[in-house]
Amino acid sequence: MRNDQVLKHFLYSPGPTPVPEEVLLEMAKPLIHHRTPQFFKIIQENFELLQYIFQTKNPVITITSSGTGAMEASVTNFLSPKDKAIVLSAGKFGERFAEICRAYNISVIEIKAPYGMDVKAEELEKALKQNPDTKAVFTEYSETSTGVAFDIKSIAKVVKNTEAILVVDGISAIGAMEFKMDEWAIDVALAGSQKAFMIPPGLSFISFSEKAKKMMEKSTLPKYYFNLTKEKESLEKNTTAWTPAISLFIALNSALKLMKKEGLESITKRHALIAEACRKAVQSIGLSILPVVPAVKPSDTLTAVKVPAGIDGLKIPSLMRDKYGVTIAGGQESLKGKIFRLGHLGYFGISDIIIELQAMELALKELGYKFDYGKSVFTAQKVIEEHLL
């Protein structure tokens, strides 16, 4: 491609994700003050719409922070020093939960599974019986580093009848995959703005049950900015404890209305269809996905693909981005250079998967991978055709 040729850019990472044009325009409007009736109305609307997305009657608090801030808040607001917690860990973000717990002097029992696998409810049940004094169980829903979806419903059934609370990191799942906080008896749920919520990074969301609230009242871990008691009191007045990211709250309001208009059932079906098309497409040209199917369920928000033998895995994302204008994600830490991750999350339609796959094929061909050129795109088109026509 000539240096002066226009290169259109597409953001197809598993976060951040594309932002709809109408949401971007809302962010471009003149800023308003956060202690005004106009902003209080936005907070109230966001709260009600977030309850719809989380499928809960519990409070849903919006924090100006990345998703890791919500993860930290889920530790510091419900536990006390030397409390015992079980962490289900099969990827980078499960490991992060364990690291945060240890940073706050929590006694951690980490149930680990290889990358590409998950931790089964039966393993958790055994650990809870061996450790009846466990205060909390921390788990991923969609492990973004591996593309594996944990069986949250089964895990929740195990935790429900114990004294422990269940904390679910739904940062790359809530708003894209089926999630029913109250019906599934989930005690604490986390999400992030830059995933299914279709706005830039900078906001995180946390909801908690009555069971979790009782633990929050007894928690003695230090907290200041991430004080959910203060945030809940502020939310009841349609305000925030601290200065919020005003433009992101406004963007969220616009994005949530788009999500409500489409409806949760339609959103989850769209993500499931595109995910199926993506998985079948990459497998049609001889590539393998990291999740060990059928032992686990792959996530519907991204597809983690193993780098084929003899191909430089570090060059796939950079070539797709710099030459073909398509930004995806590579592997993290021990998976760096071994996988690449195709995002299909949030503001992402059936035409987007075709663009993403053709850029993948162009990059792989240039790097020397031998395959039936165009087959992944054709396969995805067939999957979509079968479901829509």
C-alpha positions as CSV (number, residue, x, y, z in Angstrom):
1,M,0.0,0.0,0.0
2,R,1.3,3.5,-0.9
3,N,2.1,5.8,2.0
4,D,-0.3,8.4,0.7
5,Q,-3.2,6.0,0.3
6,V,-6.2,6.4,2.6
7,L,-6.3,3.6,5.2
8,K,-9.6,3.2,7.0
9,H,-9.2,1.9,10.5
10,F,-11.4,-0.6,12.3
11,L,-11.2,-1.4,16.0
12,Y,-11.9,-5.1,16.6
13,S,-10.1,-5.8,19.8
14,P,-11.8,-7.4,22.8
15,G,-11.6,-4.0,24.5
16,P,-11.7,-1.1,23.8
17,T,-14.4,-1.6,21.2
18,P,-16.0,0.6,18.6
19,V,-18.1,3.6,19.7
20,P,-21.3,4.4,17.7
21,E,-21.3,7.7,15.9
22,E,-24.3,9.1,17.8
23,V,-22.5,8.3,21.1
24,L,-19.4,10.1,19.9
25,L,-21.5,13.2,18.9
26,E,-22.9,13.3,22.4
27,M,-19.4,13.4,23.8
28,A,-18.6,16.3,21.5
29,K,-21.2,18.6,23.0
30,P,-20.3,21.3,25.5
31,L,-19.5,20.0,28.9
32,I,-22.1,20.4,31.7
33,H,-21.4,20.6,35.5
34,H,-21.8,17.4,37.5
35,R,-23.7,19.0,40.4
36,T,-26.7,20.2,38.4
37,P,-30.2,18.9,37.8
38,Q,-29.3,18.1,34.2
39,F,-26.5,15.7,35.3
40,F,-28.6,14.3,38.1
41,K,-31.2,13.2,35.5
42,I,-28.5,11.4,33.5
43,I,-27.3,9.5,36.6
44,Q,-30.8,8.4,37.4
45,E,-31.5,7.2,33.8
46,N,-28.2,5.4,33.7
47,F,-28.9,3.7,37.0
48,E,-32.3,2.4,35.8
49,L,-30.9,1.2,32.4
50,L,-27.9,-0.5,34.1
51,Q,-30.3,-2.4,36.3
52,Y,-31.9,-3.6,33.1
53,I,-28.6,-4.7,31.6
54,F,-27.6,-6.5,34.8
55,Q,-31.1,-7.9,35.2
56,T,-31.2,-6.9,38.9
57,K,-33.1,-4.9,41.4
58,N,-29.9,-4.3,43.3
59,P,-28.0,-0.9,43.1
60,V,-25.6,-0.6,40.2
61,I,-22.9,1.9,41.0
62,T,-20.8,3.6,38.3
63,I,-17.2,4.3,39.2
64,T,-14.8,6.5,37.3
65,S,-12.1,3.9,36.8
66,S,-11.0,1.0,34.7
67,G,-12.4,-2.4,35.3
68,T,-9.6,-3.2,37.6
69,G,-10.9,-0.5,39.9
70,A,-14.2,-2.4,40.2
71,M,-12.2,-5.6,40.9
72,E,-10.3,-3.9,43.7
73,A,-13.6,-2.4,45.1
74,S,-15.1,-5.9,45.1
75,V,-12.3,-7.0,47.5
76,T,-11.9,-4.0,49.7
77,N,-15.6,-3.4,50.3
78,F,-16.7,-6.9,51.3
79,L,-13.7,-8.5,53.1
80,S,-11.5,-7.9,56.1
81,P,-7.8,-8.7,56.7
82,K,-7.1,-12.5,56.8
83,D,-10.5,-13.4,55.5
84,K,-10.4,-16.5,53.3
85,A,-11.3,-16.3,49.6
86,I,-11.4,-18.8,46.8
87,V,-10.3,-17.6,43.4
88,L,-11.1,-19.5,40.2
89,S,-8.1,-18.9,38.0
90,A,-7.6,-19.9,34.4
91,G,-6.2,-16.8,32.8
92,K,-4.7,-13.4,33.3
93,F,-7.8,-11.8,34.9
94,G,-8.5,-14.6,37.3
95,E,-4.9,-14.3,38.4
96,R,-5.4,-10.6,38.8
97,F,-8.2,-11.3,41.3
98,A,-5.8,-13.4,43.3
99,E,-3.1,-10.7,43.2
100,I,-5.5,-8.0,44.5
101,C,-6.7,-10.3,47.3
102,R,-3.1,-10.9,48.4
103,A,-2.3,-7.2,48.2
104,Y,-4.9,-6.7,50.9
105,N,-3.8,-9.6,53.1
106,I,-6.6,-12.0,52.2
107,S,-5.9,-15.7,52.6
108,V,-6.3,-16.9,49.0
109,I,-7.1,-20.4,47.9
110,E,-6.4,-20.3,44.1
111,I,-8.0,-23.1,42.1
112,K,-6.1,-23.0,38.9
113,A,-6.8,-24.5,35.5
114,P,-4.6,-24.5,32.3
115,Y,-5.2,-21.6,29.9
116,G,-7.9,-22.7,27.5
117,M,-9.8,-24.5,30.3
118,D,-12.1,-23.3,33.1
119,V,-12.6,-24.3,36.7
120,K,-15.6,-26.6,37.2
121,A,-18.4,-26.1,39.7
122,E,-17.6,-29.6,41.2
123,E,-14.0,-28.4,42.0
124,L,-15.3,-25.3,43.7
125,E,-17.9,-27.4,45.7
126,K,-15.1,-29.6,47.0
127,A,-13.0,-26.6,48.0
128,L,-15.9,-25.0,49.8
129,K,-16.6,-28.2,51.8
130,Q,-12.9,-28.3,52.7
131,N,-13.0,-24.6,53.7
132,P,-16.4,-23.8,55.2
133,D,-15.0,-20.5,56.6
134,T,-14.6,-19.1,53.0
135,K,-16.0,-15.5,52.8
136,A,-16.0,-15.0,49.1
137,V,-15.5,-16.8,45.7
138,F,-14.1,-14.8,42.9
139,T,-14.5,-15.9,39.3
140,E,-14.4,-14.7,35.7
141,Y,-17.4,-15.0,33.4
142,S,-15.6,-14.4,30.1
143,E,-11.9,-14.8,30.6
144,T,-10.7,-12.2,28.1
145,S,-7.1,-13.5,28.0
146,T,-8.1,-17.0,26.8
147,G,-11.6,-16.6,25.2
148,V,-13.1,-19.1,27.6
149,A,-16.6,-18.6,29.2
150,F,-17.0,-20.0,32.7
151,D,-20.2,-21.8,33.7
152,I,-21.5,-19.1,36.0
153,K,-24.9,-20.5,36.5
154,S,-23.5,-23.8,37.9
155,I,-20.9,-22.0,40.0
156,A,-23.6,-19.8,41.5
157,K,-25.7,-22.8,42.5
158,V,-22.8,-24.1,44.5
159,V,-22.1,-20.8,46.3
160,K,-25.7,-19.9,46.9
161,N,-26.3,-22.1,49.9
162,T,-23.0,-21.2,51.7
163,E,-22.0,-18.3,53.8
164,A,-19.7,-17.0,51.0
165,I,-20.6,-14.4,48.4
166,L,-20.0,-14.9,44.7
167,V,-18.1,-12.2,42.9
168,V,-18.3,-12.4,39.1
169,D,-16.0,-10.4,36.8
170,G,-18.4,-9.9,33.9
171,I,-16.3,-7.1,32.3
172,S,-16.2,-8.6,28.9
173,A,-19.5,-10.5,29.1
174,I,-22.2,-8.4,30.7
175,G,-24.2,-6.7,28.0
176,A,-23.2,-9.2,25.4
177,M,-23.8,-12.6,26.8
178,E,-26.8,-13.8,28.8
179,F,-26.5,-12.6,32.4
180,K,-29.2,-12.6,35.1
181,M,-27.8,-11.4,38.3
182,D,-30.9,-11.9,40.5
183,E,-32.2,-15.0,39.0
184,W,-28.8,-16.7,39.1
185,A,-28.1,-15.5,42.7
186,I,-24.9,-13.6,42.0
187,D,-23.9,-11.5,44.9
188,V,-21.4,-9.0,43.3
189,A,-21.2,-8.3,39.5
190,L,-18.6,-6.2,37.7
191,A,-18.6,-4.7,34.2
192,G,-16.6,-2.1,32.2
193,S,-17.5,0.7,29.8
194,Q,-15.1,-0.2,27.0
195,K,-16.6,-3.6,26.2
196,A,-20.3,-4.3,25.5
197,F,-21.3,-0.8,26.6
198,M,-19.8,0.7,23.5
199,I,-18.1,3.8,25.0
200,P,-14.4,4.5,25.7
201,P,-12.5,3.1,28.7
202,G,-12.9,5.0,32.0
203,L,-16.0,3.7,33.8
204,S,-16.7,0.5,35.7
205,F,-19.9,-0.8,37.2
206,I,-20.5,-2.8,40.3
207,S,-23.7,-4.2,41.7
208,F,-24.2,-6.1,45.0
209,S,-26.9,-8.2,46.6
210,E,-28.4,-7.9,50.1
211,K,-26.1,-10.8,51.2
212,A,-23.1,-8.9,50.0
213,K,-24.4,-5.7,51.6
214,K,-24.3,-7.4,55.0
215,M,-20.7,-8.3,54.5
216,M,-19.9,-4.8,53.3
217,E,-21.2,-3.4,56.7
218,K,-18.6,-5.6,58.5
219,S,-15.7,-5.0,56.2
220,T,-12.6,-3.5,57.7
221,L,-10.2,-3.3,54.8
222,P,-9.0,0.2,54.0
223,K,-10.9,2.1,51.3
224,Y,-11.3,5.7,50.3
225,Y,-12.0,6.4,46.6
226,F,-13.5,3.0,46.1
227,N,-15.9,3.3,49.0
228,L,-19.1,1.7,47.9
229,T,-21.1,2.8,51.0
230,K,-20.4,6.4,50.1
231,E,-21.2,5.8,46.4
232,K,-24.5,4.1,47.3
233,E,-25.5,7.0,49.5
234,S,-24.6,9.4,46.7
235,L,-26.5,7.4,44.1
236,E,-29.6,7.6,46.2
237,K,-29.4,11.4,45.7
238,N,-28.7,11.0,42.0
239,T,-25.1,12.1,42.3
240,T,-21.6,10.7,42.8
241,A,-19.2,10.7,45.7
242,W,-16.4,12.1,43.7
243,T,-16.0,14.1,40.5
244,P,-17.1,11.7,37.7
245,A,-15.9,11.5,34.1
246,I,-18.8,13.7,33.0
247,S,-18.4,13.1,29.2
248,L,-18.3,9.3,29.7
249,F,-21.5,9.4,31.9
250,I,-23.2,11.3,29.0
251,A,-21.9,8.8,26.5
252,L,-23.1,5.9,28.6
253,N,-26.6,7.4,28.7
254,S,-26.7,7.4,24.9
255,A,-25.2,3.9,24.6
256,L,-27.5,2.4,27.2
257,K,-30.5,3.7,25.3
258,L,-29.3,2.1,22.1
259,M,-28.9,-1.2,24.0
260,K,-32.4,-1.0,25.5
261,K,-33.8,-0.3,22.1
262,E,-32.1,-3.4,20.6
263,G,-33.1,-5.5,23.7
264,L,-31.0,-8.0,25.6
265,E,-32.3,-11.0,23.8
266,S,-31.4,-9.6,20.4
267,I,-28.0,-8.4,21.7
268,T,-27.1,-11.9,23.0
269,K,-28.3,-13.6,19.8
270,R,-26.2,-11.2,17.7
271,H,-23.1,-11.9,19.7
272,A,-23.7,-15.7,19.6
273,L,-24.2,-15.7,15.8
274,I,-21.1,-13.6,15.1
275,A,-19.0,-15.7,17.5
276,E,-20.1,-19.0,15.9
277,A,-19.3,-17.5,12.4
278,C,-15.9,-16.5,13.6
279,R,-15.0,-19.8,15.2
280,K,-16.1,-21.9,12.2
281,A,-14.4,-19.4,9.9
282,V,-10.9,-19.7,11.5
283,Q,-11.2,-23.5,11.8
284,S,-12.1,-23.8,8.1
285,I,-8.6,-22.7,7.2
286,G,-6.9,-25.1,9.5
287,L,-6.5,-22.8,12.6
288,S,-7.3,-24.0,16.1
289,I,-8.9,-22.0,18.9
290,L,-7.5,-21.9,22.4
291,P,-10.6,-23.0,24.3
292,V,-10.6,-26.8,24.7
293,V,-14.1,-27.4,23.2
294,P,-16.3,-29.3,24.2
295,A,-14.7,-29.5,27.6
296,V,-15.4,-25.7,27.9
297,K,-17.6,-23.2,26.3
298,P,-15.9,-20.5,24.3
299,S,-16.8,-16.9,24.9
300,D,-19.1,-15.1,22.5
301,T,-17.2,-11.8,22.8
302,L,-13.9,-12.8,21.4
303,T,-12.1,-15.7,19.7
304,A,-8.6,-16.7,20.8
305,V,-6.8,-18.4,17.9
306,K,-3.6,-20.4,18.2
307,V,-0.8,-19.1,16.0
308,P,0.0,-21.8,13.4
309,A,3.5,-23.4,13.4
310,G,6.2,-21.5,11.6
311,I,4.4,-18.2,11.7
312,D,5.6,-15.2,13.8
313,G,2.6,-14.6,16.1
314,L,3.8,-11.2,17.1
315,K,3.5,-9.9,13.5
316,I,-0.1,-10.9,13.0
317,P,-1.7,-8.1,15.0
318,S,0.8,-5.5,13.9
319,L,0.4,-6.4,10.2
320,M,-3.4,-6.4,10.4
321,R,-3.3,-3.0,12.1
322,D,-0.6,-1.2,10.2
323,K,-1.1,-2.5,6.7
324,Y,-4.8,-3.4,6.6
325,G,-6.3,-1.0,9.2
326,V,-7.8,-3.7,11.5
327,T,-6.8,-3.6,15.1
328,I,-7.1,-6.9,17.0
329,A,-5.2,-8.1,20.1
330,G,-2.3,-10.5,20.7
331,G,-1.7,-12.9,23.5
332,Q,-0.8,-11.7,27.0
333,E,2.2,-12.7,29.1
334,S,2.9,-16.4,28.6
335,L,0.5,-16.5,25.6
336,K,2.3,-13.6,23.9
337,G,3.1,-14.6,20.3
338,K,1.2,-17.9,20.8
339,I,-2.3,-16.7,20.2
340,F,-4.1,-13.8,18.6
341,R,-7.5,-12.6,19.7
342,L,-10.3,-11.5,17.4
343,G,-12.8,-9.3,19.2
344,H,-16.5,-9.3,18.2
345,L,-18.0,-7.3,21.0
346,G,-20.3,-4.4,21.5
347,Y,-20.9,-2.2,18.4
348,F,-20.1,-5.0,16.1
349,G,-22.3,-6.3,13.3
350,I,-22.3,-9.2,10.7
351,S,-20.4,-7.1,8.2
352,D,-17.6,-6.4,10.7
353,I,-16.7,-10.0,11.0
354,I,-16.1,-10.2,7.3
355,I,-13.8,-7.2,7.4
356,E,-11.9,-8.7,10.3
357,L,-11.5,-12.1,8.7
358,Q,-10.3,-10.8,5.4
359,A,-7.6,-8.7,7.1
360,M,-6.6,-11.8,9.1
361,E,-6.3,-13.8,5.8
362,L,-4.3,-11.1,4.1
363,A,-1.9,-11.0,7.1
364,L,-1.5,-14.8,7.3
365,K,-0.9,-15.1,3.6
366,E,1.8,-12.5,3.7
367,L,3.4,-14.3,6.6
368,G,3.6,-17.5,4.7
369,Y,0.7,-19.5,6.1
370,K,-0.8,-21.9,3.5
371,F,-4.5,-22.2,3.3
372,D,-7.5,-22.0,0.9
373,Y,-7.6,-18.3,0.3
374,G,-11.0,-16.7,1.0
375,K,-12.4,-19.8,2.7
376,S,-12.8,-18.2,6.2
377,V,-14.8,-15.3,4.8
378,F,-17.0,-17.7,2.8
379,T,-17.5,-19.9,5.8
380,A,-18.6,-17.0,8.0
381,Q,-21.0,-15.8,5.2
382,K,-22.5,-19.3,5.1
383,V,-23.1,-19.3,8.9
384,I,-24.7,-15.9,8.8
385,E,-26.8,-16.9,5.8
386,E,-28.1,-20.0,7.5
387,H,-29.2,-18.1,10.5
388,L,-30.6,-14.9,8.8
389,L,-32.1,-16.1,5.5
